């Protein structure tokens, strides 16, 4: 099973609770997304963010109460300053939800196809995401820089997952340069985030495994007078060094 934690022990109880989570989470998401699409366009951006993420709060509460997943955040205070480019590793859908609660409002860089998804995508479109077409490399980078700088100058943090696709636990993939390019050209700082969400919410799996997801937040990193390659290298080094678990060194050199 791709992306599944090594040595994970899956009991019948875990399977039953995971199935219940899957059903309740999706049912609530469908109902709530319809409400958001009907009400959201008439609200301010900040109020839309609060409305859309009521479902996110429910999902995180359900994950803790039903599936025994705990969350631990280290360095939360680093997110209280000016707008920044927030760059995180990517293992599951969990971080895309939880960071909406930790950093909000925000603009997330995402592939445009996500906005076409019934219900969920329609609600997501209300949050001013930076949508890109991955098949158009230069155009996608241009969109990240242009739209991202507009959001940052409006004091809206930009969140990006430079690996693009979700990685298995213990692995940090190749970093694309979009977020680093945005930061270096705009002069806004970067905040790096490292976490192990795949240990409890494996990618491409309906199972939810009990345990603790630790999320570590870096101090703001100055990007002035640095090129995108330097920023990428510094951010990836911080994420690898501060990863809350064991990394496969062969995959992360």
C-alpha positions as CSV (number, residue, x, y, z in Angstrom):
1,X,0.0,0.0,0.0
2,X,1.7,3.2,-1.2
3,X,2.6,5.7,1.5
4,X,1.7,3.3,4.4
5,X,3.8,3.6,7.6
6,X,6.3,0.9,8.1
7,X,5.5,-1.6,10.9
8,X,2.0,-0.2,11.3
9,X,-0.3,-2.7,13.1
10,X,-3.9,-2.5,11.9
11,X,-6.5,-4.1,14.2
12,X,-10.1,-4.7,13.5
13,X,-11.0,-1.8,15.9
14,X,-8.8,0.6,13.8
15,X,-10.5,-0.5,10.6
16,X,-14.0,0.0,12.1
17,X,-13.1,3.4,13.5
18,X,-11.5,4.4,10.2
19,X,-14.6,3.5,8.3
20,X,-16.8,5.5,10.6
21,X,-14.4,8.5,10.2
22,X,-14.5,8.1,6.4
23,X,-18.3,8.1,6.3
24,X,-18.9,10.9,8.8
25,X,-16.2,13.1,7.4
26,X,-17.5,12.9,3.8
27,X,-21.1,13.2,4.8
28,X,-20.4,16.3,6.8
29,X,-18.2,17.7,4.1
30,X,-20.9,17.3,1.4
31,X,-23.6,19.0,3.6
32,X,-21.2,21.8,4.7
33,X,-19.9,22.5,1.2
34,X,-23.4,23.1,-0.1
35,X,-24.0,25.5,2.7
36,X,-20.7,27.3,2.0
37,X,-21.4,27.6,-1.7
38,X,-24.8,29.2,-0.9
39,X,-23.7,31.6,1.8
40,X,-20.0,32.1,1.2
41,X,-20.2,34.5,-1.8
42,X,-22.0,37.0,0.4
43,X,-19.4,37.1,3.2
44,X,-16.1,38.9,3.5
45,X,-12.9,36.8,2.8
46,X,-12.1,36.4,6.5
47,X,-15.7,35.3,7.3
48,X,-15.6,32.9,4.4
49,X,-12.4,31.3,5.8
50,X,-14.1,30.8,9.1
51,X,-17.2,29.4,7.6
52,X,-15.4,26.9,5.2
53,X,-13.2,25.7,8.0
54,X,-16.0,24.8,10.4
55,X,-15.9,21.4,8.5
56,X,-12.1,21.3,9.0
57,X,-12.5,21.8,12.8
58,X,-15.1,19.0,12.8
59,X,-12.8,16.7,10.9
60,X,-9.9,17.4,13.3
61,X,-12.1,16.9,16.3
62,X,-13.5,13.6,14.9
63,X,-10.0,12.4,14.1
64,X,-8.9,12.9,17.7
65,X,-12.1,11.6,19.4
66,X,-12.8,8.6,17.1
67,X,-9.4,7.6,15.9
68,X,-7.1,8.5,18.8
69,X,-4.9,10.9,16.8
70,X,-3.2,13.6,18.8
71,X,-1.6,16.8,17.5
72,X,1.5,18.5,18.9
73,X,2.6,21.9,17.5
74,X,6.1,23.2,18.3
75,X,7.0,26.8,17.4
76,X,3.4,28.1,17.0
77,X,4.6,31.6,18.1
78,X,6.6,31.9,14.8
79,X,3.3,32.2,12.9
80,X,2.2,35.4,14.7
81,X,4.2,38.0,12.7
82,X,3.9,39.5,9.3
83,X,2.7,37.6,6.2
84,X,5.2,35.0,5.0
85,X,5.6,32.2,2.5
86,X,5.0,29.0,4.4
87,X,6.6,25.9,3.0
88,X,5.7,22.5,4.3
89,X,6.5,18.9,3.5
90,X,3.5,16.9,2.2
91,X,2.4,13.4,3.4
92,X,-1.4,13.5,3.5
93,X,-4.5,15.6,3.4
94,X,-4.1,16.2,7.2
95,X,-1.7,19.1,6.8
96,X,-3.8,20.8,4.1
97,X,-6.6,20.9,6.7
98,X,-4.8,21.6,9.9
99,X,-2.7,24.4,8.5
100,X,-6.0,26.2,7.5
101,X,-6.7,26.3,11.2
102,X,-3.1,27.2,12.3
103,X,-2.6,29.9,9.6
104,X,-5.7,31.7,8.6
105,X,-6.8,33.3,6.5
106,X,-4.3,32.0,4.0
107,X,-3.8,31.4,0.2
108,X,-2.8,27.9,-0.7
109,X,-1.0,27.0,-3.9
110,X,-2.8,24.1,-5.5
111,X,-3.4,22.4,-8.8
112,X,-6.5,23.8,-10.4
113,X,-8.1,20.4,-10.8
114,X,-8.9,20.3,-7.1
115,X,-11.3,23.2,-7.6
116,X,-13.3,21.0,-10.0
117,X,-14.1,18.4,-7.3
118,X,-17.8,18.4,-6.4
119,X,-18.6,20.0,-3.1
120,X,-15.1,20.2,-1.6
121,X,-13.6,22.0,-4.6
122,X,-16.5,24.4,-4.8
123,X,-16.0,25.5,-1.2
124,X,-12.2,25.6,-1.6
125,X,-12.6,28.1,-4.5
126,X,-14.1,30.6,-2.0
127,X,-10.7,30.9,-0.2
128,X,-8.7,32.7,-2.9
129,X,-6.3,29.8,-3.6
130,X,-3.4,30.2,-6.1
131,X,-4.4,27.8,-8.7
132,X,-1.8,26.4,-11.1
133,X,-1.7,24.1,-14.2
134,X,1.2,21.8,-13.4
135,X,1.5,20.9,-17.1
136,X,2.6,24.4,-17.9
137,X,5.9,24.8,-16.0
138,X,6.8,28.5,-16.7
139,X,3.2,29.7,-16.6
140,X,2.7,27.9,-13.3
141,X,5.7,29.5,-11.8
142,X,4.6,32.9,-13.1
143,X,1.2,32.4,-11.5
144,X,2.7,31.5,-8.1
145,X,4.9,34.6,-8.1
146,X,2.3,37.1,-9.4
147,X,-0.7,35.9,-7.4
148,X,1.4,35.0,-4.4
149,X,3.0,38.5,-4.2
150,X,-0.5,40.0,-4.5
151,X,-1.7,37.9,-1.5
152,X,1.4,38.7,0.6
153,X,1.1,42.4,0.1
154,X,-2.5,42.1,1.2
155,X,-1.1,40.5,4.4
156,X,-2.3,37.0,3.5
157,X,0.2,34.2,4.1
158,X,0.9,31.9,1.2
159,X,1.1,28.2,1.9
160,X,2.9,25.8,-0.6
161,X,3.8,22.1,-0.6
162,X,6.9,22.0,-2.9
163,X,7.0,18.2,-3.2
164,X,3.8,18.4,-5.2
165,X,2.7,14.9,-4.5
166,X,2.3,13.2,-1.1
167,X,5.3,11.3,0.2
168,X,5.4,8.2,2.4
169,X,6.3,8.6,6.1
170,X,10.1,9.0,6.5
171,X,10.7,10.5,3.1
172,X,11.2,14.0,1.9
173,X,10.8,14.3,-1.8
174,X,12.2,16.7,-4.5
175,X,11.4,20.4,-3.8
176,X,10.0,22.5,-6.7
177,X,11.2,26.1,-6.6
178,X,7.9,28.0,-6.8
179,X,7.6,29.0,-3.1
180,X,11.3,29.9,-2.8
181,X,11.1,31.9,-6.0
182,X,8.1,33.8,-4.7
183,X,9.9,34.5,-1.4
184,X,13.2,35.6,-2.9
185,X,11.6,37.9,-5.5
186,X,9.1,39.5,-3.0
187,X,11.5,39.7,-0.1
188,X,9.0,38.2,2.3
189,X,10.3,35.7,4.8
190,X,9.9,32.0,4.6
191,X,8.6,29.8,7.5
192,X,9.3,26.1,7.1
193,X,7.1,23.4,8.5
194,X,8.1,19.8,9.1
195,X,5.6,17.1,10.2
196,X,4.9,13.3,10.2
197,X,1.2,13.3,9.3
198,X,1.6,10.2,7.2
199,X,2.2,8.1,10.4
200,X,-1.5,8.6,11.3
201,X,-3.2,9.6,8.0
202,X,-1.5,7.6,5.3
203,X,-1.7,8.9,1.8
204,X,-4.1,7.1,-0.6
205,X,-5.6,5.0,2.3
206,X,-8.9,5.2,4.1
207,X,-7.2,4.0,7.4
208,X,-6.6,6.4,10.2
209,X,-4.0,5.2,12.7
210,X,-3.8,6.2,16.4
211,X,-0.7,8.1,17.4
212,X,0.7,11.7,17.6
213,X,1.3,14.0,14.7
214,X,4.0,16.4,15.6
215,X,4.3,19.6,13.6
216,X,7.4,21.8,13.9
217,X,7.5,25.5,12.8
218,X,10.7,27.3,12.0
219,X,11.5,30.9,12.9
220,X,11.1,33.2,9.9
221,X,14.0,32.9,7.4
222,X,15.2,36.0,5.8
223,X,15.1,35.7,2.0
224,X,16.5,39.1,1.0
225,X,19.4,39.0,-1.4
226,X,19.1,35.2,-1.8
227,X,18.2,33.4,-5.0
228,X,15.5,30.7,-5.2
229,X,18.1,27.8,-5.1
230,X,19.6,29.1,-1.9
231,X,16.2,29.5,-0.2
232,X,15.1,26.0,-1.4
233,X,18.3,24.5,0.0
234,X,17.9,26.2,3.4
235,X,14.2,25.4,3.8
236,X,14.7,21.7,2.8
237,X,17.6,21.4,5.2
238,X,15.5,22.8,8.1
239,X,12.6,20.4,7.3
240,X,14.9,17.4,7.0
241,X,16.8,18.3,10.2
242,X,13.7,18.9,12.2
243,X,11.6,16.0,10.9
244,X,9.7,14.5,13.9
245,X,10.6,10.9,13.2
246,X,13.1,8.6,11.5
247,X,14.0,9.6,7.9
248,X,15.2,7.2,5.2
249,X,18.6,8.7,4.5
250,X,18.9,7.3,1.0
251,X,15.7,9.1,0.0
252,X,16.6,12.4,1.6
253,X,20.3,13.1,0.9
